[in-house]
Amino acid sequence: MSNVPSDLKYAKSHEWIRISGDTATVGITDHAQAELTDIVFVELPAVGRQVKVGEACAVVESVKTASDIYSPVSGEITAVNSAVVDNPALVNTAPDSDGWFYKIKLSNTAEVNALLSPDDYKKQIGG
Amino acid sequence: MLKRTALYAAHQKLGAKLIDFGGWEMPVQYTSITDEHLAVRHAAGVFDISHMGEVTVSGSGAEAFLNSVLTNDIRKLVSGQGQYTLMCNRSGGVIDDLYAYRLSVNVYLLIINASRIEVDVAWLQSEAAKFKGGELNLSDASHHYAAIAVQGPRVKEFINTVIPGPSASVFQVASVTDLKKNQIAGFHFDNHNLLVARTGYTGEDGFEILAPDSDIQHLWDKLLEVGQPFGIKPAGLGARDTLRTEVCYPLYGHELDENTTPIEAGVGSFVAHEKGYFNGGSVLAQQKATGVKRKLIAFKMTEKSPPPRPQYAIWWDDFKIGQVVSGTQSPSLGIGIGMGYVPPEQAKPDTKIEIEIRGKNYAAVIVPKPIYKKS
């Protein structure tokens, strides 16, 4: 079964978010990487870009398909993980640690309340 | 409601991801497209290809009829031999690409694409109704056959254990591995008859096996069991597509359609211009003599890029000159590869092109076919 770490929040569209004050780290879930398999390319947003909750701001490509990644919260992109650009397979091997996508400064911390708890996300993916 | 093959339960048991392919619920992958692809390149892979269609054509007029509807020269076939060929409309557009086998005198088997069965059978029947060159029996046998492809350099090491010889058909061979490329023979398996052809769609040595639905599960299990020490893996349509793209085999609906001719698609060597009348022949002869407006090319990305995909634009010197029809990350080469149509002036190998991906152009180069060659 997919790994769903208990210290993260989740979006229905299979992104995870680790919140620390008014900044957060975003990536895709173990379940999402297992569904995609063979990730061969990751395209990340520019640092400084303002994104809205639910906005497509990154692309992850497997051998078979390209998938949009939607930001779980609104805010400004403060850092991106060049390691996954250089080595996209990191998203397969370490989706919720070294395979993170970007860091974001939250513009509306209340949005966090709408995200899924680990238990709710487990229910969604049938785990 | 999607159609299911007799191996549906086997795919579910193996945890396959299933997709709609031409109206069939088929496995796209079991574990990973890359792993399955590399298993076929270096060891062995087994594919369910039961969705493919089969048409039998027999009678004293069969040879003349097939030579009038197919581009290759069917008279070149002796019993137990097959050929790649195309079926064209009168404008030279491709209705389907297929394999035609001569099983015995006046008995032929056509293996056609799953997505084209209805169209092909309707076309063949309408052409047969006009045919006056002798007795002709035409039958859509797609429902009678399930099929498996077993492909890869190590298949020849274990296939004779799974399907023991000698053959039990007009064409006599002592064992399956005595078949040469494009040969076909019948063999006993579980007291039933199988047809085994040394053909495939991966660029590797291997076999395609036709069997009744009732036998296919046992054959599938036995291939996986006996092939296990040789590294066999079940492989899905995802790997089938990346394997055929690396060796530039056309896929109907991508490289080929009713508005594309075999000459444009670079498969003119399967058009026998000298054989007499056949559908589309005059258009194809003219294209061969005077040239075409667009040509199928193969390309490799020359910088790090997202994988090229069908419908992406092809650019040359600030001009949009064509479109990608097949594209993927190549598991063998680790870079993006693809095929597309461009004007003949830009179709030469070593021509630098660009592929537009989400509004950005990435560098690529036209390469000779096939893109991947065995070292």
Boltz contact constraints between the chains, C-beta under 6 A:
constraints:
  - contact:
      token1: [A, 37]
      token2: [B, 32]
      max_distance: 6.0
  - contact:
      token1: [A, 38]
      token2: [B, 32]
      max_distance: 6.0
  - contact:
      token1: [A, 38]
      token2: [B, 33]
      max_distance: 6.0
  - contact:
      token1: [A, 38]
      token2: [B, 34]
      max_distance: 6.0
  - contact:
      token1: [A, 40]
      token2: [B, 329]
      max_distance: 6.0
  - contact:
      token1: [A, 41]
      token2: [B, 306]
      max_distance: 6.0
  - contact:
      token1: [A, 61]
      token2: [B, 306]
      max_distance: 6.0
  - contact:
      token1: [A, 61]
      token2: [B, 307]
      max_distance: 6.0
  - contact:
      token1: [A, 63]
      token2: [B, 33]
      max_distance: 6.0
  - contact:
      token1: [A, 63]
      token2: [B, 329]
      max_distance: 6.0
  - contact:
      token1: [A, 64]
      token2: [B, 238]
      max_distance: 6.0
